[in-house]
Amino acid sequence: METVVDLEIPDHEPVLVLNGLLKTDTISRVVVSQSVGAFSNLDPSFVHDATVSLFQDNEFIGYMQIDSSEQIYFNYINSDGFFDSIPTYYYKNNHIPEKGSTYRITVDHTDFPSISAETYVPNDIILYDLDIDTTSNEDLISFSFSFDDNPLLQNYYGLELYANCSKTWDDEYGYQYEEYFSGYAEFLSNDPSFPGGIPFEGYTFSGDNVVFTDALFNGQQKIINLDVETYLEFKDCDTVIITFSNFSDDTYSYFNSLGDHRDKGELGLFGGEVIPVYSNVENGLGVLISTREQKLFLKP
């Protein structure tokens, strides 16, 4: 026996989609596109003629203009079920977001309802007890530092380690050799707050960046320990920088919902659970989030 059910699916009314991450070390930039229905054969597209306005603490900063010199690509699954991409561009304003400020972005277009989104850029977090160990293990450079987590907020944090190092030496025959490294360095850790897996060579995490939550240390002192395997010594480096990021509340909500959506929303034998991804865009879709980046200059 076969049962056929006719579903009346309401037409999708396209809305504007705003996506952006405001950072305190670069100019303000966002992407504006338009939505398509879940059962539509149309593909999402970049909106190139919107009026995008930037506000800081309710004061108008200026308009955001398209930068056609920097093309980026948005990846998605098309109506045929294949991976595809569409070219997009940033709307930019030369204003660099400031810590402790609230930013609002509005988008107006004649064909869509106006949308707006707001995010608060976090203040600095005091980092202390910085230690660099170059003697305990000749194959490792170990870094550690501490900070106090705010018990009133749910926080996301991020870490990156940048280094510029080189050394030159002569072998026994008088030939000169040079070793050189410049870029984001891979670090190792057993921190339980870092996303990890099966321990490899004694570590549960390895990578050149990490994002983690305060779920295991909310309101407490947090000690971060990182090890770097290197053929270069710390004295060979002229630049070593740890970038520590503190994300906004919006970012926490977004990443949490995105993780739940990926973990629980996948279709399986018994179907998936509908998990909406967090959005703080009024009258539209997308998300506007922010982060405060602090740099620990270990060298110079």
N, C-alpha and C positions, 0 to 999 in steps of 0.2 A: 504494500500500500504506500502510495506517495501523497504527501500533503504539500500543497503549494500555498504559500502565504505571500500575499501582495502587501508590500510596505509602502506607505505614503511618506516619503522622506521630504521634509520641507526644503525649499530652496535655500541655499546658503547666501546670505548677504555679506559680500566681502567687506572686511574692515582693514584698517591700517595696522601694521605690525612694526613695533619699535623694539630694537635690540641694541644694547650698549653697555659697556663696562667703563666707568669713569675711574681713572687712575691719577695719582698725585705726581706722576713723573712724566706725563705726556699730555698733549692737547686733547680737548674734548672731541669725541667722535662717536657716531651712532650709525646704524643702518636702518633704513625704512623700506618696507615691502608691503605687499597686500596678501591677505589670506585667501585660501581656496577651500572649498568644502571637502569633507572626508571622502565623499563618493564622486567627486568631480573629476573629469578628464583633463581639466586645466592644470597647468603647472604654476607654482608661485612665481612672482615676478617682482623686480626691484621698482620702486616708485621714485622717479627721477625729477618730479616737478612739485614736490611738497614744500611748504613753508615751515621750517623747523626753527624754533626759538629756544634759547637757553637762558635760564634764570638761576641766580645764586641768592639764597635767602630772600626770595620773592622780589629781588631786584633784577631787571632785565639786563643781561650781559650783551646779547647780540644774536644775530641769526647764524645758523649753521649752513654752510654752503657745500655743495658736492665737490669733492676732489677727484676729478676725472683722471688724474695722473696715477692714482693708486687703485688698481682693479683687484678685487678679491672675489672668491668663489664660494657660494653657498651650496653645500652638498645635501641632497635629499633623494628620496625614492620616488621615481616618476609614476605616472598612471599605468605603465606597463610592468611595474614591479622591479625596474632596474635602477641602479645608482646613477644619478645624474648631477649636474651642477649648473648654476646660473651665475653669470657675472654680475657683481654688485659693486657699489662704491660707497665710501663713507661720506656722510654729512659731517663737516668739521667746523670747529671754531678754535681760534688760537688760545683761548683761555685754558689755563692749566688748573684743574680742580684743586681746591684747598681743603686741608683737613678741618674737621669741625664745622663744615658748611653743608647746608641742604641744597640740592640741585633739583630743578624741575625742568623738564623738556616737554614742549608742546609741539604737536604736528597738525597742520591744517592743510586740507586739500578739497578742491571743489567737488570731487566725486565720492568723498567718504566723510563720515562723521569725524570731528576733531578728536584727537586723543592727547593724553598727557601722562607723564610718569614722574615719580619723585624718589630720590634716594639720598641718604645721609652719609657723608664721607667720614669714617671714624677718625678719632684723634690718635696720637701716638700712644704706644705701650712702652713703658720703661723696660729696657733690656739690661740685665746686670749679670755679675759673676761670669764674665767672659773668660774662657780659658783655652789656650792652644797648647797641645801636648805633641811635641816632636821627638820625644826620647823614649817613650814606653815601648814603641814598636817601630823598627827601622823601615818597615814597609807601609806604615800608616801615618797620616797626620790626623789628629783627633781634635774636634772643636766641641765646645759646650758653652751654653749660656742659659739664663733663667729669665722668666717673666711671671707676673701675677695675673691670673685670669679673672675677668670681671664676673662676679657671681650673679649679677642682674641681667646678663645677656647670654644668649647662645651664640657662640663664636665659631667662625671658620678662620683658619690661619694658613699661610703658605710660606714655603722656604725655597730659595734658590742659592746656589753657591757659584760665584764667578771668579775665575783666576786667570792671570796672565803671568806665565813663568817661562824661563829659558836658562840653559846652562851650556857652556862651551868648555871642551877639554881636548887635550892632545893625547893620542895613544902612544904606545911604546916606540912606534916608528916615526913619530912626529906629525902624523896626520891629525887634522883638527876636525872635531865632531861637534854637532849642536843638537840639543833636544829642546823642543819648544811646544808649549801648550797655551792656547788662548780660547776661552769660551766658558760655558756652563759646565762645571765639573760634576761627575757622578759621585754621589755619597752613599754610604751604607749606614743602616741603623737597625736597632731592635726595639725602637720606641713602639709601645703598644697602641698609641694613638694614630700611628701611620698605617695606611692601608698595606697589608702584608699578605704573605702566603707561606708556603712551605719554606723553612729556613734553607738558604743556599750559602754555603761556606760560612755558616755561623750567623747569618743576618736574615731577617725577615723582610727587609726593604732595601731596594737599591734603585737609584734613579737620579736624574739631574734636577728634579723639582718634586714637591709634594704638597698636597692640600689635605688638611686634617681638621677635626672638630675638637671641641673641649668636652666631649661627652664623658670622658674618663677622668677629667680633672677640673670640672666646673667649679670656679671660685677658689682654686688652690694655686700654689706655686707650681710652675711647670719647668722642669729641667730638660733641655734638648741636648742630645748627644749625637754627633755625627762623626763618622770615620771616612777618610778619603785614601784610597789606595793610589799611590803615585810613584813613578820612577824619579820624580823631581822632589827636591826638599823645599821646605817652607822658605829657606833663605834664598832659593833660586827665583822666588816670585817677587815681582815689583808691585803687583795688584792682587788683592784677595778681598772679595766683598761678599758678605752674606746679606741677601735681600729677604727681609721678614715682612710678610703681608698680613694685614688685619682687615677682614672683609666686613661689609655692612650687614645689618640684619636681613635685608632683602636678599643678599647673596646666600645667607644661611638657608632661608626658606626655599630659594630657587634650587640650590644644590641638593637639599634634602628631598624635595619633591621629584627632581630629575632622577635621583638615585632610586627612589621607590618606583617611579614610572618604568625605569629600565629593568628593575629586578622583578616586579610583580605584573607589569603590563604586557610582557611578551606572551604571544599566543602559543599555547602548548596543547597537549592532548585534551585537557579539559578547559581550554580557553584561558584568557588572561583577565586580570582585574583592572577595571578602569581607574587609573591614577592620574588626575590632572596635574600638569606642571604649573608651578606657581607663576603668576603674572601680577605685576603691580601697575599695569597700563590700563588706565581708565578709558572705557569705550572702545578698546582695541585688544590686541594681543602682544605678546613679547614680554621683555623684562628689561628694566634699567637697574643696574647694580653698580657698586663702587668698592674700591679698596684703597687703603692707606699703605703705601710701601715705605719701609724704613730700611736704610742701608747701613750695615755694620762694616766700616772700612777697617779691616784687619791689617791691610797694607794698601796705600801708605798710611 
